[in-house]
Amino acid sequence: MRIAIDAFGGDNAPLEIIKGAALAEKEYGVHIVLCGDENIIKKCIADNNIIFNELDIVNATDVISMHDDPTSLLKAHKDSSMAVAFRELAEGRADAFVSAGSTGAVVVGGTFIVKRIKGIKRPALAAMLPSPDSYYMMMDIGANAECRPEMLHQFGVMASAYLKKVEKIDNPTIGLLNIGTEDTKGTELQKEAYKLLQDSDLNFIGNIESRELPNGVCDAVITDGYTGNIALKLIEGTAITLFSMLVLVFKKNFSTKMCYLILKGRLRGVKNKMNASEVGGAPLLGTKKPVFKAHGNSNAYAFKNAIGKAKLFAENDVIGTIENSFNEEEK
Amino acid sequence: MRIAIDAFGGDNAPLEIIKGAALAEKEYGVHIVLCGDENIIKKCIADNNIIFNELDIVNATDVISMHDDPTSLLKAHKDSSMAVAFRELAEGRADAFVSAGSTGAVVVGGTFIVKRIKGIKRPALAAMLPSPDSYYMMMDIGANAECRPEMLHQFGVMASAYLKKVEKIDNPTIGLLNIGTEDTKGTELQKEAYKLLQDSDLNFIGNIESRELPNGVCDAVITDGYTGNIALKLIEGTAITLFSMLVLVFKKNFSTKMCYLILKGRLRGVKNKMNASEVGGAPLLGTKKPVFKAHGNSNAYAFKNAIGKAKLFAENDVIGTIENSFNEEEK
């Protein structure tokens, strides 16, 4: 199992990316292929005493940044670390791809370098979000700001396949994010998507209101990328704001500070539960080979987790399952 | 100042509504006009020893429920407590209207009984949401699932007028809810609305990402009703889920339970801060007279607050300001 890594993608690249890759080699036994400036990578490994058993480096001196137009991956930045890693995957020299770089560029590379599964209109990003007892998937979280109803239906098919194969959920429940439970709610997009999901073979449980979302009321919630991105960041922002308000409570006086000492381990547990690094990132579903997007602010631990998820994505034939279930849906 | 009250709207009607109205009379010196079944209202007042100095009751034996088609307010339920209260306002026998009933019906009544301000395409609901230090407005929170760019621009004009007059904010900052800060982000709706807001006289500060929203980074955030409704309920749901996770932390053992005893007053402060009843509800902006929607689950205290906001809405000439600022915008 060879994993092509964009060593220069993300806020903490290349150090945390390379450290995470070394951790992943040790934990998952994967073969790491680091893409990026060879001299910098070698110096970083030496300076930080990072140990790999085996390692391939594919040289790429350019980097695509968060501020570059994502489509520049295909032309101006076609020799960037991300584009080179994508070609390792597309041309069969790697089994999966992981990057913590520009989300837009990952979507562009997945769509145009790795290419879409036949019949899939648009690949989409599927993130695992924390609920009190477990996790649930939200898809799309931002690959496609504008969606058509058929796309939402396809997202449901792909989410279901991924959850079956990677998360080992038997018959995943699929919900549609909406502003009410009745099938007449929402915009034309939700009304039409509701019908398509209802008529499919999916385990569709209807509309899900956002108030219920953080409780994990279905295995996957389907939404357009605009709303999904708003929702993803709003859950994070609300949790951050609430914790900052709690910190003020604990700072009040001596006894509240003592309480903090007693509680801090458990509070950190709750905070980590809401912390994106625990989940690792988001698979891009709908491409011919496994593409995984790690969080932009991934540290070594988060990036290691992302590689672990990418390995599961690759070894459980998610893509074959999508092809099959999609073909069955189409019949 | 006469306030027409839909006495039979909301989960806790009529008791909490009538109690809230009595509290409002005492606190704000408003003249209450209760609309609904006169016999039930009188019995409820007598049974619960509710005291009014002055009170008008307008009899209406029918009620429009959350499950009724909102447009039935105009025909099948034209004699409901809500429709009768709307006519008190529209026909000049009241200065403001408050209901905790069906949001859809309030929007229908505002639009078709009270009617729109000239030039306003669609009225919209503007809620005040808590930030750590203060509040911010979100508009629309659900009156219009589908919006056009000109509508979002008008929402900005109306939000700004309301915040100036009722919340006494000098030059309110207006943000556009979006999935990135650049003006190229979002769907066609956001891209076009961005241009209109940018070219207006409003104090437009650009796109706001949802991660920043709970921190209160602008005075009013503008969005379509679908996204606004999703965001409003998601903030609430995330806070509820986080508090339920904290409760489990406190239940762990003797010392964590002691901590709870020490902290509970302050924690309740944080929880109340996130609690919708503190804010009261949402004005419907864009109608010719003041319409205020209280939360469906309002208790007496929350409903009293809603009446207080409706009074401020009426006495500060928000509607004249919207007419003027809207006319200036149009020039």
Chai-1 contact restraints between the chains, C-beta under 6 A:
chainA,res_idxA,chainB,res_idxB,connection_type,confidence,min_distance_angstrom,max_distance_angstrom,comment,restraint_id
A,P132,B,M245,contact,1.0,0.0,6.0,A-B,restraint_1
A,A145,B,G186,contact,1.0,0.0,6.0,A-B,restraint_2
A,A145,B,T187,contact,1.0,0.0,6.0,A-B,restraint_3
A,E146,B,T187,contact,1.0,0.0,6.0,A-B,restraint_4
A,I179,B,Y226,contact,1.0,0.0,6.0,A-B,restraint_5
A,I179,B,N229,contact,1.0,0.0,6.0,A-B,restraint_6
A,G186,B,A145,contact,1.0,0.0,6.0,A-B,restraint_7
A,T187,B,A145,contact,1.0,0.0,6.0,A-B,restraint_8
A,T187,B,E146,contact,1.0,0.0,6.0,A-B,restraint_9
A,T187,B,Y226,contact,1.0,0.0,6.0,A-B,restraint_10
A,E209,B,K233,contact,1.0,0.0,6.0,A-B,restraint_11
A,S210,B,I230,contact,1.0,0.0,6.0,A-B,restraint_12
A,S210,B,K233,contact,1.0,0.0,6.0,A-B,restraint_13
A,S210,B,L234,contact,1.0,0.0,6.0,A-B,restraint_14
A,R211,B,K233,contact,1.0,0.0,6.0,A-B,restraint_15
A,R211,B,E236,contact,1.0,0.0,6.0,A-B,restraint_16
A,R211,B,G237,contact,1.0,0.0,6.0,A-B,restraint_17
A,L213,B,G237,contact,1.0,0.0,6.0,A-B,restraint_18
A,P214,B,G237,contact,1.0,0.0,6.0,A-B,restraint_19
A,P214,B,T238,contact,1.0,0.0,6.0,A-B,restraint_20
A,P214,B,T241,contact,1.0,0.0,6.0,A-B,restraint_21
A,N215,B,T241,contact,1.0,0.0,6.0,A-B,restraint_22
A,Y226,B,I179,contact,1.0,0.0,6.0,A-B,restraint_23
A,Y226,B,T187,contact,1.0,0.0,6.0,A-B,restraint_24
A,T227,B,I230,contact,1.0,0.0,6.0,A-B,restraint_25
A,N229,B,I179,contact,1.0,0.0,6.0,A-B,restraint_26
A,I230,B,S210,contact,1.0,0.0,6.0,A-B,restraint_27
A,I230,B,T227,contact,1.0,0.0,6.0,A-B,restraint_28
A,A231,B,L234,contact,1.0,0.0,6.0,A-B,restraint_29
A,K233,B,E209,contact,1.0,0.0,6.0,A-B,restraint_30
A,K233,B,S210,contact,1.0,0.0,6.0,A-B,restraint_31
A,K233,B,R211,contact,1.0,0.0,6.0,A-B,restraint_32
A,L234,B,S210,contact,1.0,0.0,6.0,A-B,restraint_33
A,L234,B,A231,contact,1.0,0.0,6.0,A-B,restraint_34
A,L234,B,L234,contact,1.0,0.0,6.0,A-B,restraint_35
A,I235,B,T238,contact,1.0,0.0,6.0,A-B,restraint_36
A,E236,B,R211,contact,1.0,0.0,6.0,A-B,restraint_37
A,G237,B,R211,contact,1.0,0.0,6.0,A-B,restraint_38
A,G237,B,L213,contact,1.0,0.0,6.0,A-B,restraint_39
A,G237,B,P214,contact,1.0,0.0,6.0,A-B,restraint_40
A,T238,B,P214,contact,1.0,0.0,6.0,A-B,restraint_41
A,T238,B,I235,contact,1.0,0.0,6.0,A-B,restraint_42
A,T238,B,T238,contact,1.0,0.0,6.0,A-B,restraint_43
A,T241,B,P214,contact,1.0,0.0,6.0,A-B,restraint_44
A,T241,B,N215,contact,1.0,0.0,6.0,A-B,restraint_45
A,L242,B,L242,contact,1.0,0.0,6.0,A-B,restraint_46
A,M245,B,P132,contact,1.0,0.0,6.0,A-B,restraint_47
A,M245,B,V270,contact,1.0,0.0,6.0,A-B,restraint_48
A,V249,B,R266,contact,1.0,0.0,6.0,A-B,restraint_49
A,S255,B,I262,contact,1.0,0.0,6.0,A-B,restraint_50
A,C259,B,C259,contact,1.0,0.0,6.0,A-B,restraint_51
A,C259,B,I262,contact,1.0,0.0,6.0,A-B,restraint_52
A,C259,B,L263,contact,1.0,0.0,6.0,A-B,restraint_53
A,I262,B,S255,contact,1.0,0.0,6.0,A-B,restraint_54
A,I262,B,C259,contact,1.0,0.0,6.0,A-B,restraint_55
A,L263,B,C259,contact,1.0,0.0,6.0,A-B,restraint_56
A,R266,B,V249,contact,1.0,0.0,6.0,A-B,restraint_57
A,V270,B,M245,contact,1.0,0.0,6.0,A-B,restraint_58
